[in-house]
Amino acid sequence: MMSSFDRMAVSLGKNIAEVQETIKEADKPHKIEGPRFERTVYLFQSVIKSLIDIGNRIIIENDLRDPLNTADVFISLAEHGLIPPSIVPGVKKAAIQTTKIRDLEKSEVLQLMTDCINDMNRCLVLFKTHYEQKPSVD
């Protein structure tokens, strides 16, 4: 039986895959117009918000330093070896920019997603590994 975290991780993985697929088609702008673009932006935002929530949960469970802001969640996790420092720039950039995404041009949004989505995927994989190594509580 899948835990609630496992179900959420599967859903987040599907969302990341859909964002990645859309990014691959960015050279064909007519393919990512209107509702599809809006959906991709929504998925991108929901994934980073979920990663922030999961990161905060890990910080609380492990009694780590309280983050100063949403981007600092990932810095705190890296300081304690729970994620590698190499993915911090991508997830941090996504966390900071997601609140401003509606003010960006479409090309800037696509570039943001391109710059961040792989690090977001790596972060999700590391979070799954973290919870697989812990005894299940739900």
C-alpha positions, 0 to 999 in steps of 0.5 A: 500500500502506498503512503500519502507521500508516495502518492504525492511523489508520483503525482509530482513526478508526473507534473515534472514530466509534463513541464519537461515535455512542454519545455522540449516543445518551446522551439515550436511556440504555437504548440504551447499557447493559451491553456497549455502554457497556463497549465504548465505554469500552474504545474511548475508553481505547484511542484515548487510549492510542494517541494518547499512544503516537503523540505519544511517538513523534513526540517521540522522532523530533523530539528534543523535550522529554521529557514529565513524564507522559502528559498532558504529551505533548500539552503538549510537542507544542503547545509545538513547534507540532505540535498547536494549544494549543486541543486540549490541554485535551481530550486532556490531560483524557482522558489524565488521566481514563482511568486513573480512568474505572472510578471514575466514574459512568456520567453522568460517563464520558459527560460525559468522552467528550463533552468530549474526543472531538472534540479526540481526533479532531482530534489523530488528524487532525493526527498523520495529516497529520504522517506524510503529510508525512514520507517513509515508512519502513515 
